[in-house]
Amino acid sequence: MDITEKKIERIIITGSLDEYKKAQTYCRENGFRIIQADPYLTDEEHLSTVTSFRIVAEKDEAQQ
């Protein structure tokens, strides 16, 4: 049996919808793989209005 141990780095990015493409670019350029991308509801008065996003991204590196 082979066991490979890896360190996983996870980031969570939140921001306005205007910044979504910038966040995607950041992930791509820094080796992160987006594992979840959701609308982020921050306006409690207007729960159906999406004004922000939340991205969860990971990258793994071999432990040395």
N, CA, C and O atoms as a GROMACS GRO file, in nm:
protein
  256
    1MET      N    1   0.085  -0.117   0.000
    1MET     CA    2   0.000   0.000   0.000
    1MET      C    3   0.090   0.124   0.000
    1MET      O    4   0.186   0.131   0.076
    2ASP      N    5   0.057   0.220  -0.085
    2ASP     CA    6   0.129   0.348  -0.089
    2ASP      C    7   0.041   0.457  -0.033
    2ASP      O    8  -0.075   0.471  -0.071
    3ILE      N    9   0.098   0.536   0.057
    3ILE     CA   10   0.026   0.649   0.113
    3ILE      C   11   0.105   0.774   0.079
    3ILE      O   12   0.223   0.786   0.112
    4THR      N   13   0.040   0.866   0.014
    4THR     CA   14   0.104   0.993  -0.021
    4THR      C   15   0.044   1.101   0.068
    4THR      O   16  -0.078   1.120   0.073
    5GLU      N   17   0.130   1.171   0.137
    5GLU     CA   18   0.085   1.277   0.226
    5GLU      C   19   0.102   1.411   0.156
    5GLU      O   20   0.208   1.441   0.103
    6LYS      N   21  -0.004   1.490   0.155
    6LYS     CA   22   0.001   1.620   0.090
    6LYS      C   23  -0.053   1.727   0.183
    6LYS      O   24  -0.146   1.704   0.260
    7LYS      N   25   0.007   1.843   0.174
    7LYS     CA   26  -0.043   1.959   0.245
    7LYS      C   27  -0.142   2.030   0.153
    7LYS      O   28  -0.112   2.054   0.036
    8ILE      N   29  -0.260   2.062   0.206
    8ILE     CA   30  -0.361   2.130   0.126
    8ILE      C   31  -0.378   2.271   0.180
    8ILE      O   32  -0.402   2.290   0.299
    9GLU      N   33  -0.365   2.367   0.092
    9GLU     CA   34  -0.386   2.506   0.128
    9GLU      C   35  -0.523   2.547   0.074
    9GLU      O   36  -0.551   2.528  -0.044
   10ARG      N   37  -0.607   2.604   0.160
   10ARG     CA   38  -0.742   2.643   0.120
   10ARG      C   39  -0.758   2.792   0.145
   10ARG      O   40  -0.719   2.844   0.250
   11ILE      N   41  -0.818   2.860   0.046
   11ILE     CA   42  -0.850   3.002   0.063
   11ILE      C   43  -0.998   3.022   0.040
   11ILE      O   44  -1.062   2.946  -0.034
   12ILE      N   45  -1.053   3.124   0.103
   12ILE     CA   46  -1.191   3.164   0.081
   12ILE      C   47  -1.188   3.311   0.041
   12ILE      O   48  -1.135   3.395   0.113
   13ILE      N   49  -1.245   3.340  -0.073
   13ILE     CA   50  -1.248   3.476  -0.125
   13ILE      C   51  -1.393   3.522  -0.130
   13ILE      O   52  -1.478   3.452  -0.184
   14THR      N   53  -1.421   3.638  -0.074
   14THR     CA   54  -1.554   3.698  -0.086
   14THR      C   55  -1.536   3.839  -0.141
   14THR      O   56  -1.434   3.904  -0.119
   15GLY      N   57  -1.636   3.884  -0.213
   15GLY     CA   58  -1.629   4.019  -0.268
   15GLY      C   59  -1.755   4.052  -0.345
   15GLY      O   60  -1.849   3.973  -0.353
   16SER      N   61  -1.755   4.172  -0.401
   16SER     CA   62  -1.870   4.214  -0.481
   16SER      C   63  -1.868   4.142  -0.615
   16SER      O   64  -1.763   4.093  -0.658
   17LEU      N   65  -1.982   4.135  -0.680
   17LEU     CA   66  -1.989   4.066  -0.809
   17LEU      C   67  -1.895   4.126  -0.912
   17LEU      O   68  -1.849   4.056  -1.002
   18ASP      N   69  -1.866   4.255  -0.899
   18ASP     CA   70  -1.772   4.321  -0.991
   18ASP      C   71  -1.632   4.262  -0.982
   18ASP      O   72  -1.555   4.271  -1.078
   19GLU      N   73  -1.598   4.202  -0.869
   19GLU     CA   74  -1.463   4.148  -0.846
   19GLU      C   75  -1.452   3.998  -0.877
   19GLU      O   76  -1.345   3.940  -0.859
   20TYR      N   77  -1.560   3.935  -0.921
   20TYR     CA   78  -1.561   3.790  -0.939
   20TYR      C   79  -1.455   3.742  -1.039
   20TYR      O   80  -1.382   3.647  -1.010
   21LYS      N   81  -1.447   3.806  -1.153
   21LYS     CA   82  -1.348   3.763  -1.254
   21LYS      C   83  -1.205   3.783  -1.203
   21LYS      O   84  -1.116   3.703  -1.233
   22LYS      N   85  -1.183   3.888  -1.127
   22LYS     CA   86  -1.052   3.913  -1.068
   22LYS      C   87  -1.015   3.800  -0.971
   22LYS      O   88  -0.900   3.756  -0.967
   23ALA      N   89  -1.112   3.754  -0.893
   23ALA     CA   90  -1.088   3.644  -0.800
   23ALA      C   91  -1.057   3.515  -0.874
   23ALA      O   92  -0.968   3.439  -0.834
   24GLN      N   93  -1.130   3.488  -0.983
   24GLN     CA   94  -1.103   3.369  -1.064
   24GLN      C   95  -0.961   3.375  -1.121
   24GLN      O   96  -0.890   3.275  -1.119
   25THR      N   97  -0.921   3.490  -1.170
   25THR     CA   98  -0.787   3.508  -1.225
   25THR      C   99  -0.681   3.485  -1.118
   25THR      O  100  -0.580   3.420  -1.143
   26TYR      N  101  -0.705   3.539  -0.999
   26TYR     CA  102  -0.611   3.519  -0.888
   26TYR      C  103  -0.592   3.369  -0.861
   26TYR      O  104  -0.479   3.322  -0.847
   27CYS      N  105  -0.701   3.296  -0.855
   27CYS     CA  106  -0.692   3.152  -0.829
   27CYS      C  107  -0.612   3.082  -0.938
   27CYS      O  108  -0.522   3.004  -0.908
   28ARG      N  109  -0.644   3.110  -1.062
   28ARG     CA  110  -0.576   3.045  -1.175
   28ARG      C  111  -0.426   3.078  -1.174
   28ARG      O  112  -0.344   2.988  -1.192
   29GLU      N  113  -0.391   3.204  -1.155
   29GLU     CA  114  -0.250   3.246  -1.161
   29GLU      C  115  -0.168   3.196  -1.042
   29GLU      O  116  -0.046   3.187  -1.052
   30ASN      N  117  -0.234   3.163  -0.932
   30ASN     CA  118  -0.162   3.119  -0.813
   30ASN      C  119  -0.177   2.970  -0.785
   30ASN      O  120  -0.143   2.923  -0.676
   31GLY      N  121  -0.228   2.896  -0.883
   31GLY     CA  122  -0.233   2.750  -0.873
   31GLY      C  123  -0.347   2.694  -0.790
   31GLY      O  124  -0.342   2.577  -0.751
   32PHE      N  125  -0.448   2.775  -0.760
   32PHE     CA  126  -0.562   2.727  -0.683
   32PHE      C  127  -0.669   2.672  -0.776
   32PHE      O  128  -0.693   2.725  -0.884
   33ARG      N  129  -0.734   2.565  -0.731
   33ARG     CA  130  -0.846   2.504  -0.804
   33ARG      C  131  -0.973   2.541  -0.729
   33ARG      O  132  -0.984   2.515  -0.609
   34ILE      N  133  -1.068   2.602  -0.798
   34ILE     CA  134  -1.193   2.642  -0.735
   34ILE      C  135  -1.276   2.517  -0.710
   34ILE      O  136  -1.307   2.442  -0.803
   35ILE      N  137  -1.312   2.494  -0.583
   35ILE     CA  138  -1.393   2.377  -0.550
   35ILE      C  139  -1.537   2.414  -0.520
   35ILE      O  140  -1.625   2.327  -0.519
   36GLN      N  141  -1.562   2.542  -0.495
   36GLN     CA  142  -1.699   2.586  -0.470
   36GLN      C  143  -1.708   2.736  -0.500
   36GLN      O  144  -1.622   2.814  -0.459
   37ALA      N  145  -1.814   2.775  -0.570
   37ALA     CA  146  -1.839   2.916  -0.599
   37ALA      C  147  -1.989   2.940  -0.582
   37ALA      O  148  -2.071   2.876  -0.648
   38ASP      N  149  -2.022   3.032  -0.494
   38ASP     CA  150  -2.163   3.055  -0.460
   38ASP      C  151  -2.194   3.203  -0.458
   38ASP      O  152  -2.106   3.286  -0.436
   39PRO      N  153  -2.321   3.236  -0.481
   39PRO     CA  154  -2.364   3.372  -0.452
   39PRO      C  155  -2.357   3.391  -0.301
   39PRO      O  156  -2.378   3.296  -0.224
   40TYR      N  157  -2.329   3.509  -0.259
   40TYR     CA  158  -2.312   3.537  -0.117
   40TYR      C  159  -2.411   3.645  -0.080
   40TYR      O  160  -2.394   3.762  -0.117
   41LEU      N  161  -2.515   3.608  -0.007
   41LEU     CA  162  -2.622   3.701   0.026
   41LEU      C  163  -2.584   3.778   0.152
   41LEU      O  164  -2.574   3.720   0.260
   42THR      N  165  -2.564   3.908   0.137
   42THR     CA  166  -2.523   3.989   0.251
   42THR      C  167  -2.629   4.090   0.291
   42THR      O  168  -2.616   4.154   0.396
   43ASP      N  169  -2.730   4.105   0.211
   43ASP     CA  170  -2.834   4.204   0.236
   43ASP      C  171  -2.953   4.135   0.302
   43ASP      O  172  -3.031   4.067   0.235
   44GLU      N  173  -2.968   4.151   0.432
   44GLU     CA  174  -3.075   4.081   0.504
   44GLU      C  175  -3.213   4.137   0.473
   44GLU      O  176  -3.314   4.068   0.490
   45GLU      N  177  -3.219   4.261   0.426
   45GLU     CA  178  -3.348   4.320   0.390
   45GLU      C  179  -3.401   4.264   0.259
   45GLU      O  180  -3.522   4.244   0.244
   46HIS      N  181  -3.312   4.238   0.165
   46HIS     CA  182  -3.349   4.189   0.032
   46HIS      C  183  -3.279   4.056   0.007
   46HIS      O  184  -3.181   4.051  -0.066
   47LEU      N  185  -3.330   3.950   0.066
   47LEU     CA  186  -3.263   3.820   0.061
   47LEU      C  187  -3.252   3.763  -0.079
   47LEU      O  188  -3.168   3.675  -0.103
   48SER      N  189  -3.333   3.809  -0.171
   48SER     CA  190  -3.325   3.755  -0.307
   48SER      C  191  -3.228   3.834  -0.394
   48SER      O  192  -3.207   3.798  -0.510
   49THR      N  193  -3.168   3.939  -0.342
   49THR     CA  194  -3.074   4.021  -0.418
   49THR      C  195  -2.932   3.972  -0.393
   49THR      O  196  -2.882   3.980  -0.281
   50VAL      N  197  -2.867   3.922  -0.496
   50VAL     CA  198  -2.730   3.875  -0.484
   50VAL      C  199  -2.637   3.991  -0.520
   50VAL      O  200  -2.642   4.044  -0.630
   51THR      N  201  -2.553   4.029  -0.424
   51THR     CA  202  -2.462   4.140  -0.448
   51THR      C  203  -2.315   4.099  -0.434
   51THR      O  204  -2.226   4.175  -0.470
   52SER      N  205  -2.292   3.978  -0.382
   52SER     CA  206  -2.155   3.934  -0.355
   52SER      C  207  -2.137   3.788  -0.393
   52SER      O  208  -2.233   3.719  -0.428
   53PHE      N  209  -2.012   3.742  -0.386
   53PHE     CA  210  -1.982   3.602  -0.416
   53PHE      C  211  -1.891   3.547  -0.308
   53PHE      O  212  -1.833   3.621  -0.229
   54ARG      N  213  -1.881   3.416  -0.306
   54ARG     CA  214  -1.789   3.345  -0.216
   54ARG      C  215  -1.727   3.231  -0.296
   54ARG      O  216  -1.798   3.148  -0.352
   55ILE      N  217  -1.595   3.227  -0.300
   55ILE     CA  218  -1.521   3.121  -0.370
   55ILE      C  219  -1.436   3.048  -0.266
   55ILE      O  220  -1.369   3.110  -0.184
   56VAL      N  221  -1.440   2.916  -0.272
   56VAL     CA  222  -1.349   2.832  -0.192
   56VAL      C  223  -1.257   2.764  -0.291
   56VAL      O  224  -1.304   2.699  -0.385
   57ALA      N  225  -1.127   2.778  -0.271
   57ALA     CA  226  -1.030   2.721  -0.364
   57ALA      C  227  -0.919   2.653  -0.286
   57ALA      O  228  -0.888   2.690  -0.173
   58GLU      N  229  -0.859   2.552  -0.349
   58GLU     CA  230  -0.753   2.474  -0.285
   58GLU      C  231  -0.638   2.449  -0.380
   58GLU      O  232  -0.654   2.449  -0.502
   59LYS      N  233  -0.522   2.429  -0.322
   59LYS     CA  234  -0.408   2.374  -0.396
   59LYS      C  235  -0.333   2.283  -0.301
   59LYS      O  236  -0.327   2.308  -0.180
   60ASP      N  237  -0.275   2.180  -0.357
   60ASP     CA  238  -0.201   2.089  -0.271
   60ASP      C  239  -0.056   2.083  -0.315
   60ASP      O  240  -0.021   2.098  -0.432
   61GLU      N  241   0.027   2.060  -0.216
   61GLU     CA  242   0.170   2.050  -0.239
   61GLU      C  243   0.218   1.922  -0.172
   61GLU      O  244   0.172   1.888  -0.063
   62ALA      N  245   0.310   1.852  -0.234
   62ALA     CA  246   0.365   1.730  -0.174
   62ALA      C  247   0.444   1.767  -0.049
   62ALA      O  248   0.525   1.860  -0.051
   63GLN      N  249   0.420   1.693   0.059
   63GLN     CA  250   0.496   1.715   0.184
   63GLN      C  251   0.639   1.670   0.162
   63GLN      O  252   0.664   1.568   0.097
   64GLN      N  253   0.731   1.744   0.217
   64GLN     CA  254   0.873   1.704   0.207
   64GLN      C  255   0.934   1.695   0.343
   64GLN      O  256   1.053   1.663   0.355
   0.00000   0.00000   0.00000
